[in-house]
Amino acid sequence: MFLFLIFLSFFTFNVNNTLTNNAEKNFYFTEKVYKDVDFQDVNKLNLDIRNFSAESILIKEIGGQTLLSKNSLAKKDIASITKLLSVYIGYLVFKENKDFYFDKESLSKEGIVGYFKEGERISRDDIFKAVLIASSNDSIYLLAKNYNVKDFVSLMNLKAKEFGMLDSKFVDPSGLEQNLSTAKDLFILLVNLYSRIPEILRITTLEKVVINNKTLWTTNLILHKYKNFIVASKTGYKDEVGENLVMILKFDKSPFLAFILLGSKNRWQETEMLISSLIKYYGQ
């Protein structure tokens, strides 16, 4: 038993150490479940929060202080932010060299990204790119369908619970339906995903990708302006929900930051205001 415990400790150390080394400098692997007290409304950036239309806002250092929080425990429809978790499940259940073929059902999903055709082949990693950069609904549905959509969504909910996202519920892999979460839970998701698959989330820092001779452009319209600070990002939008945006940011003199904006009427303007305040706060 004693030798087994030594082996288990050695194995755990090496797994965690590998994950840490694969992540960006100063970002660390964490299983910490953050308590609600870490997400109470706070405003250390001295901003007039009344100027922001976003229903939920959270800017929090990874492993550190909360700089700005507004309704971070409120459940919101996160729309295409859903795809972050969907990609992670796809990463877990499909091998890197797996190929997929578009079918009518997948192509019928709302939104046209990439103009893919029935029978067209696409690799797992190209699906990740289409989904994370251009938020392709048909691509993520194709991924889930090749596993079984119902079972795929069940895995999403199971993994969310394992991460500690106790106020989240997923019903589809794309976000076209009503997937509910909170800014707090999305913070937990960002921390866990970037700790485990930083090489996948770095895809979101690309302004475009070419897949099967088709150019797909990023949905993050400020990426080009702040690409030196943006480590990872994902957008989400529905008419009835508003504009969502989650990011991981890193300034020269800051720790890694989770940035979450839900239900905004003008996410780009509000994000630029918040980034400007963060730059001043950290003395860039």
N, C-alpha and C positions, 0 to 999 in steps of 0.2 A: 504493500500500500504506500509506504514511504517513497519507494522508487517511482511509483506511478504518479504521485503528487509532484515529484521533482520534474518528471517528463512533462506533465501537464503545464506546469509553470513555465518551463522552457519553451514549449510549443506556443503557448499564449503570448509570451514575450516576443517571439520571433514573428508571429502573425501580426501583432500590433505594430512592431517595429517596421515591418515591411510596408504596412499601410501608411505609416507615418512618413517613411522615406519616399513613397510614391506621391505624396501630397506636396503642395507648394511649400516653400520655406516658411517657417513660423506657423504653419497650419498643422494642427495635431488631431489625431484620432480621438474621438470621445464617445462614450456611451452614456454620458451624463443626461439624466432626465431633468429638465429645467422646471422648477416649481412656478406656480402662478405668480408668486411674489416678484419674480424676475420680469414680469410682463405687465405690471400695473402702469397706468398712464404716467408718463414722465416727459419732460421737455428740457433737456440739458443744452439744446442748441439755441435756446432763446428765440424761437420762431413764433410768429403769430399763427397758431394752428388754424385759426378761422379763415386764413387765406388758402387753405387746402381743401379741395373737394373730396379727397380720398376718404372712404368710410373707415378704413383701417390702415394704420401706418406702424411700421416697426423698423427701427434701425438699432441694431445691437451688435456689440463686439462679440466675436466668437470666444467664449470663455471669459468675457469681461462685462463691462457695464452696459446698461441700456441707455442710449442717447435720446431716443424719441420713441414714444409709444402712444398710440391712440386706438382704442377699441381692439387691442391685439388678441383678445379672447373671444371676439364675436365671430360666429360662424358665417362664412361667406361662400358664395359660388365662385370657385377659383378658375373656371373655364380651362383654357389650355395650359395653365400652370400644372394641371394634371399630368401632362406628358413627361414631366421630369421623373415621376415615380414609374410611369409606364415604361420608359426607356430603361430604368434600372431593372425592372422585372424582366424585360426582354434580354438584358445583359446576363441575367442569372439563368434563364431557361433555354437560350439558344446559343449555339456555338458561333464563333467568329466567322467561320467559313460557310455558314448557312445562307442559302439563297431562297428568295421568295418570288412569287409570280402574281402580279396584280390580277384581280378578278372583278367582275361587275359589281358585286356587293361592296367591296372596298372602295372602288372608284365612285360609287354613288354617294359617298359621304359628303356632307356640306363642305364647301370651300374647294377651290381648284388651285393646287400648288404643284408645279412640275409638269402638269399635263401628261401624266403617265397613261399608258394604254393597256388594255386588257392583254394579258399574256406577257407583258414586259417584265424582265427579270430585274431584281434589285437585291443587293446583299444586305445582311443584317446591319453592318456598319453604315452603309449608305442610307438605310432607313433611319438610323440614329441621327445622321446629318440632316436629312430632310425634315425630321421632326423637331430637332433642337434648334436648327437655324431658321427654317421657314414655317414651322408649326404645321406640317402636313398631316391632315386628318386621315386621308386615305392610307398613308403609309403606316401610321400607328395602328389603325384598325386591321390592316393586313397582317401586321406583326402579331397582334392579339388573336386574330382569327386562326392563325396557324398553330396556336396552342389550344384554343377554345376560349372564346371571349368571356364566357361566364366564369370559367376556371381562372382565367388570367386576371379578371377583376377581383376574384376571391383572393388571389395571391397579393394583389395590391393592398387590399384591406388588411390582410394578415401581416404584411411587412410594415404597414403604417403603424399597426398596434405594437409590433416588435420595437419599432423606433421610439415609441412613446407618444405617437400622434393620436391621443385619445379622443379628440374632438373632430376627427375627420371621417368621412364616409365617401367611398368611391362607387359609382354605379356604371361607369363606362371608361374606356382607356384614353379617350381623346379630350374630354371636357365639353363635348357638345351637349351632353345631358347635365344634370345638376350634381356636380361633385362638391361637397361641402368641406371646408377646412377653416382654420384660423391662422392669423399671422404668426401666432406662437407655434402652431404645428408646422407651418411652412419653414419657420426658422429651424426647427428640429430636422425637417427633411433636408434642407440645404446643408446643414452640418454633417449629417450622416452620409449623404450622397457624395459630397466633395471629399470626405474622408476616405470613402471607399473607391470611387471611380473618378478621380480628378482628371484623368486623361480623356474620359468621355465628356465631362462637363466643359472641358476646355474647347470643345467643338463650338460651344455657344459664343465664343469670342471671334468667330469667323464672320466676315461680312457677307460672304457668299460661298456657294459650293456648286460644283458641276457634277451632275449625276446623269449618266446615259446621254451625254451631250446637251443636257438641259441645265440652265443656270438658275439656281434658287437663291433668293436674297434674304438676308436677315429681317426679322420683324422688329428688331431693336433699332429704332431710328436714331438713337444717340450713341450707338456703339462706336461709330467712327470718331466722334468727338472726345469720348472718354475711354477709349480702348486701353490706355495705359493704366487705368484704374479698375476696369471691369475684369474680374476673374471668371465669372460665370453669370449667365442671365437667362430668363425666360419670360415671355409675354403671355398675356391671356386677354381675351376680349369677347364680350357678348353685348348686344344692344341693351338687353334688360339688366345686365350686371354692371357694365362699365368697363374701365380699362384697368388691367392688373399688370404688375411687374414685380419680379423678384430678381435680386442680384446678389452676388458676393463681390465686395469691393475691397481693394487694398491700396492705400496711399503709402507714400514713402515712410511716413512717420506714424502710421496707424497699425493696429492689429488688423486681422481680417474682420470684415463687417458683413453682417447679413442685412439686406435692404429689401423691405417688403412693402408694397403699395397695392391696396385692393379697393376696387370700386371708385376709381378716380374718373373725373370728367376730362382731365387733361394731364395724363401721366407724364408726358415729356416735359412740359413746363414745370410741373411740380417736382419732378426728379431733378431737373437742372437747379432749381432753387435749393433743394436738399443737398445735392452734391457740392454746390458753392458753399453752403454752411459747413459741410464736413471738411472741405479744404481749409477753411478759416480755422475751424476747431482744432485741427491737427497741425496747423502752422505750416502748410505746404508752401 
